[in-house]
Amino acid sequence: MILKGVTGSVCPGEILALMGPSGSGKTTLLKIIGGRLSENVKGRITYDDIAYNAVIKRRIGFVTQDDVLLPQLTVEETLVFAAFLRLPGNMSRQQKYARVEMIIKELGIERCRHSRVGGGFVKGISGGERKRTSIGYEILVDPSLLLLDEPTSGLDSTSANRLLQILQGLAKAGRTIITTIHQPSSRIFHMFDKLLLISEGYPVYYGKARESMEYFSCLRFIPEIAMNPAEFLLDLATGQVNDISVPEDLSAPHGVLDSEKAVIKISFFCACCIQYLHLKYKTQLEPKEKEENHQSKRVPESLQLAIQVKRDWTLSWWEQFIIMYKRTFRERCRDYFDKLRLVQALGVAVLLGLLWWKSKTGTEAQLRDQVGLMFYICIFWTSSSIFGAVYVFPFEKIYLVKERKADMYRLSVYYVCSTLSDMVAHVFYPTFFMVIVYFMAGFKRTVPCFFSTLFVMLLIVITSQVSRNK
């Protein structure tokens, strides 16, 4: 059991921070709230007193800790394609472009709009710009609830402050924002409206972030030195109360620290400290929060009408196909027309042409030579088609999973677009190859024979590609 008895609520215009040590259950709770994790979950989560459904799903934006963005696209292309796939079909192209332009200006990424996003092997924009692009990707559809998993991880203090200021602006526009965060600076900590502190799956504090220090002071947990509030809270959540005065009914162990007995005492004291904090939460904070949650709230009429509408795609299959094909080709075109692939095709073609230079079919042995050449060509392009593209799906799986969870397009659209886009390279290179080998090897120089040979060659390549995709 990871989460135990977590209770709380957050309203529009507020930022809720989920804090706690590593492994405390922050990300698990965030995934449950966002509908990304539903198996083996006991409890109840409502959105304006409505259970999670397909309509609610489209009102939730989820920004993962790792920025899942196609590396070869520019920032502007990433947002434009997302806008065309996710925004309603009744919006015009100009309205969608205007929406993208507004998001770019709102997030302050005008300077890098024409730069590639980049990734592990592709040079691109900075970490802060990637994170803002990921946020823009989600707020394109104007979600009511925005969830972010460790948005400031890997960012310097200036970039992290800038990001939180952007989130404050998004919250003021009426959005509800929930974010996990590990150890923010004191400035960032005071930007949060509410705070949920989790320790080993148990909540130990829930309320206004600015009132957290006062609450623990009332419990007689007082820092003995000047400390960052977030550092103080994390120390309490782990039971490490060095430089922190504790209540009299909790006494720290004394003795030689390097002895096994003292280590056992310290571990026991940490567990007692966490249990003490959880007990105080159960008696002082949880009843008040449950009372507020049980007050009757009126569900907005727009949401009442929306949940009655039958779930449907925002675009037709053909419209999704056109947009996805353009995006897929734009993403992969650099790999399709790579100089190395061209040199490989040219080099192998010339080498085979020299080995079978002006071969003849006058005798059975000479005929076997040409049959051997055709067999080698078929094997070469079959293996090239399979192994040259076998790495595409593993790299793109994370993008597919993310976009499918957001209902951006049908799975069949992705499959057809991926197959047809790859077919461009799988037609161009074998054709270029055969034009060289066919005449150097001395095959029969007639138009029907040449195109019949080329057709069979392309048929083998395409069959290998389609079977690989399956």
Helices and strands as residue ranges (DSSP letters): E 15-19, H 26-33, E 46-47, E 50-51, H 54-57, E 60-63, H 75-86, H 93-107, H 127-139, E 145-149, H 157-172, E 176-180, H 186-189, E 194-199, E 202-208, G 209-211, H 212-218, E 222-223, H 229-238, E 244-245, H 260-280, I 281-285, H 286-293, H 301-306, H 317-336, H 339-355, H 364-389, H 392-405, H 411-440, H 447-469
